[in-house]
């Protein structure tokens, strides 16, 4: 499980590079990966940075309304990585059972886990800005895992954003 968001992120800055959207698409095509990103963004968010690691493929896409390019503290961060065996909706449902803060939903036939109180992890900057918990939405789309941290959004806004994810190659690119 490639869980950079909660692991040692210093390593990720060290092993990744900042790239353009077009470069992200090129690398995804090389690896034959389908990448989905939000088409409509809430709260004046704009894409501020994309950090990419080639092998294994991990992309972190950063969005902010305040121009923040740091994935540790930005308001919306999407970490994208291939997953060997994505869970089914019913597997996610069994995770959610009995947990007040976790819900399994199906969006566009994609299995999605919504955790309203995900632990922010060991990053000092992240915890300083957002406290111990934040909203984490994990979507499984065409063999890819999307870990979306969005502390300033409501659960409804976050699920609507997942609903509006579009295949990158289908999007009009303004880089």
RACORRA-V414658 format. One line per field, one symbol per residue. ss: DSSP state (@ for helix, = for strand, . for the rest). burial: + if it has 9 or more other C-alpha atoms within 8 Angstrom, else -. A space follows every 10 residues. Layout:
ss->???
burial->???
This chain:
ss->...@@@..@@ @@@@@.==.. @@@@@@@@@@ .....===.. .....===== ===....=== ====...... .....===== ==......@@ @@@@@@.... .======..= =========. ...@@@@@@@ ..======== =..======. ....@@@@@@ @@@.===@@@ .....
burial->---+++-++- -++--++-++ +--++-+++- --+++--++- +---++-+++ +++---++++ +++++--++- +-++++++++ +++--+--+- -++--+---- -++++++--+ ++++++++-+ +-+--++--+ +-++++++++ +-++++++++ +-+-+-+++- ++-+++++-- -----
